[in-house]
Structures are given as structure tokens and as C-alpha cells.
């Protein structure tokens, strides 16, 4: 997917999203996500509301009896 971030009518950032969903294997499925942001002209500074900062990509899982999240270092219960 290609998208643009705009300030008024001016695009300030180009955004490209690629998602690759792999077949189920051993009861699990891997999903690779790649986000690329390219400033249109000048460097762009990301910031959020006061006392917050940009958090990046966030997943929200639907209600389940058991959701397991695995990172490159293994199974985790931590928020990233």
C-alpha cells in the first residue's frame, strides 16, 4: 500500500506498507510487516501529545481465550 501524510495540500511524507502472510506451520502463522517512510522534501520530526511520543505500529487482538505473541527472542507477555 502506498500512502501520503499531508499538511494541508502539501505531502510531507510518503509511506509504503508491505505485508507478507505466510502459511500456517506447526499451529502458528508468521506475518512480516515492513513500513517505509520517506520525507517528501525536508526532514520530518515525529512527536505526539504532551508527555507522549510516537508509538509506531500497534496491533489490537480480538477477544480470545489464549493469544500467544512470539518475538525474535521468543514468547513474550510484555508490551513492546
C-alpha positions as CSV (number, residue, x, y, z in Angstrom):
1,X,0.0,0.0,0.0
2,X,1.2,3.5,-0.7
3,X,0.0,6.5,1.2
4,X,1.0,10.1,1.9
5,X,1.0,12.2,5.0
6,X,-0.3,15.7,4.3
7,X,-0.1,19.1,6.0
8,X,-2.9,21.0,4.2
9,X,-2.5,20.3,0.5
10,X,1.3,19.5,0.8
11,X,2.5,15.9,1.1
12,X,5.2,15.9,3.8
13,X,5.9,12.2,4.0
14,X,5.5,9.2,1.7
15,X,4.5,5.9,3.3
16,X,4.8,2.4,1.9
17,X,3.4,-0.7,3.7
18,X,4.2,-4.3,2.7
19,X,2.5,-7.2,4.4
20,X,3.5,-10.8,3.7
21,X,1.4,-13.5,5.4
22,X,3.0,-16.9,5.5
23,X,1.1,-20.3,5.5
24,X,0.2,-21.9,8.8
25,X,3.0,-24.2,10.1
26,X,3.1,-26.1,13.3
27,X,-0.1,-24.4,14.6
28,X,1.2,-20.8,14.1
29,X,1.4,-18.3,11.3
30,X,4.2,-15.7,10.6
31,X,3.3,-12.2,9.3
32,X,6.1,-9.9,8.0
33,X,5.3,-6.2,8.1
34,X,7.6,-3.6,6.5
35,X,6.8,0.2,6.9
36,X,9.0,2.7,4.9
37,X,8.6,6.4,5.5
38,X,10.3,8.8,3.1
39,X,10.2,12.6,3.7
40,X,8.9,14.5,0.6
41,X,11.4,17.4,1.0
42,X,12.7,18.3,4.4
43,X,13.5,16.1,7.5
44,X,10.3,15.4,9.4
45,X,10.1,15.3,13.2
46,X,7.5,12.9,14.7
47,X,6.0,13.8,18.1
48,X,2.8,13.2,19.9
49,X,0.7,14.9,22.5
50,X,2.4,16.4,25.6
51,X,4.3,13.8,27.7
52,X,3.9,11.3,24.8
53,X,5.8,10.3,21.7
54,X,5.1,8.4,18.5
55,X,4.4,4.8,19.3
56,X,4.8,3.2,15.9
57,X,2.8,0.2,14.7
58,X,0.2,-1.2,17.2
59,X,-1.7,-4.4,17.0
60,X,-5.1,-5.0,18.7
61,X,-6.1,-8.6,19.0
62,X,-9.8,-9.6,19.2
63,X,-11.1,-11.5,22.3
64,X,-9.6,-14.9,22.6
65,X,-9.2,-17.4,25.3
66,X,-5.4,-17.6,24.6
67,X,-3.3,-15.3,22.5
68,X,0.4,-16.1,22.2
69,X,2.9,-13.4,20.9
70,X,6.3,-14.5,19.8
71,X,9.2,-12.1,19.1
72,X,12.6,-12.7,17.7
73,X,13.7,-13.5,21.3
74,X,10.8,-15.9,22.0
75,X,7.4,-16.0,23.6
76,X,6.5,-12.7,25.5
77,X,3.8,-11.3,27.7
78,X,5.4,-7.8,27.6
79,X,4.1,-4.8,25.7
80,X,6.6,-3.7,23.1
